[in-house]
Amino acid sequence: MGNERAGQSKYGPITEDDVNAAQTAWCDALITMGQTYSEGGDYKAVADRLIDDLYDYKDGTVFFKPTLAFGANAFRSTKEGALSYFIAGNPHFPEDTGFALKRWVKVRYDNNAAENGIQIHGDIAITMGNFYLTNSEGKEIMVEKTLVFRRCSDGKLRLCTHKSALPYDPAK
C-alpha cells in the first residue's frame, strides 16, 4: 500500500473501457438471468452470482433504486432486495414481479448525459444515460440510468449506486 496514491488502487486507474465493460456485463447479466429462467435452469443461483459480480453488497454500501420499485421497498440497500427485484419470489418484497424474468433478449446502453458521459474520480466512476431493453416480442423500452462504480478490493468494478427510471412523460 505504501506506493499507492490517495484514491488510487493497486490495480491502476479506472479507464473508460473498464466502465464500458462493467456496463456491458450488467446488460449481459440481465439477459442471462431471463434466459436461464425461460430454459428452466437454476436462475436463482445465476442471479445470486451475477448480483455478487455486479453490485458491491459484499464489501460496501449500495444505493439501488430500480426502475419499477416503489413505496416502502423503493430502495434496495441489501442483496436480498436486489435479488427480489430481479427474480421475485421474496415475501418481504411482495410487489416484485422479477424484472430480469421479463425475458429481455437485447440490452444496450449509452452514456449521453454530457459530451463525456463517463466521469472518473480515483476509484469511482460515474455514468448517466439510458438503457435500451428489447423483449422477446421485439418491443424496446428506454430506461434512464445513473450508475456509480467502485473499484473493489479484488480490482473489479462493481455498482455502489444504481438509479434507473422510466422517462418523464408530461402527458401522464
N, C-alpha and C positions, 0 to 999 in steps of 0.2 A: 504494500500500500504506500510505501514511502515515496515512490516515483510518480504516483497519480496526482494530477492537478485536481483542485476542488471541483466537484461536479462532473468529473470525468472518470469513467470506469476503466478497468484494465483491458477492456475489450475495444477501446478506441472510440472515436466519436461516432455518434449515430449519423447515418447518411440518409439521403432521400430514398436511395434504393432499399435500405433497411425498412423504412417506414412503408414504402410501397409493398414490399414483400409481406410485412405484417398485415396490411390491409387485404392483400390478395389471399392470405391464409384465412382471414376471417370470412371472406366471400366463399372460399372453397369449403370451409367448415360448415357453413350454413347449408350448402348443397349436400355435403356428405351426410349430415345428420338426417335430412329428409330422405335421401336415397336409401340409407341403411334402414330407416323406418319402413319405407314402402316395399323394400325387399324382404322384410321380416327378420332383419338382423338385430343384433343387440345394440339398438340405437341408444339405450341408456348408458351403456359403457362407452360408446363412441362419444356421446355428448359430454360425459364426465371427463374424458381425456382431453377433448377439444377445449372445454372451458379452462382446464388447467394450462393448456398450451397458449391460450389466447388472453386470459384475464389474470390479473395479479392478486387473486384472492389468497394464495398460499403465503406470500411474503409481505403483502402490503394491504392497502385500503383501496377499494374500488368504488367509484361513483358510477352507477349504471342506471340510466333512465331509459328503458326500452320504448320503442315506438308505440306499442299497444298496451303498455302498462298504465294503470290509473288507480286513483283512490289511495287507500292505506298502503297498498303494495306497489305504488308507482315507482319507487326507487328500490333497487336490488343491491344491497350492500353485502350480501352473502352469496357464496357459491350455490347454496341451496336455492336461493331466489332466482339466480341466473339460470340454473338448470331447469327450474319450473317454467320460466318464461319460454325457453327454447323447446322443451319436450313435454310440458304439462304434467299432470298426474300427482301433484303435491297438494294435500288437503289444506296446507297453510296458505296456498295461493289458488283458491278455487276458481278465480276468473281466468286463469291461464288456459289457452287452447293449444299451445305448442307452436310458436312462431316458426320454428325450423321444420315442423312436420307438415307445413302447408305445401310442401313439395316444390320448392324453388329449383328450377333447372338451370338458371343462369343468374349470376350475381356479379355485378361490376360496380366500380366506384369512380368518383372523380374528387379532386381537391381544388375546388374552384372558388373558394371564398375570397381569394385575392390572387394577384398575379403569381405570387409564390404561395401555393396552397399548403405548404408544409413549413412549420416553424420548428427549429431545433434549438434547444437550450440545454446544453450539457447532456445529462442522461434522460431528458424528457423531450418528446416530440409531439407536436400538436397538428392536427389536420382538421379542416372543415370543408364540407362539400356535400355530396349526395351518394347514396347507394341506389342502384337500379336493380330491381328484383323481378325476374320473369318466372311466372308459374308454369305448370305443365300444360296449361291451355294456351300459352303464348302471350298472356297479358302481362305487361310490365307496369310496375308501380315505382315511383320515385320516393325515397325517404331521405330527409335531410339528416346529416350526421356531423357531430363534433367528437373527435377521438383524441385522447391523450395516451401516449405510450410511454412506458418507463423501461429503461434498460435494467433488467433484474440481475440478481447476483450470479445467475448462470449465463449471462450475456444475452439472453433472449429478450426481445421487446414484447411486453405484454400491456394490455389495456389497464390503465388505472382510472380512466374516465371514458365513458361511452354514453353519449346523449343522442338519441335519434327521435325524429318526429315526422309525421306527415306534414307536407307543406300547408301553410295557411291558405285557406280558401275564403275570401270575403263573402262569397255567396252562401256560406253555411253558417 
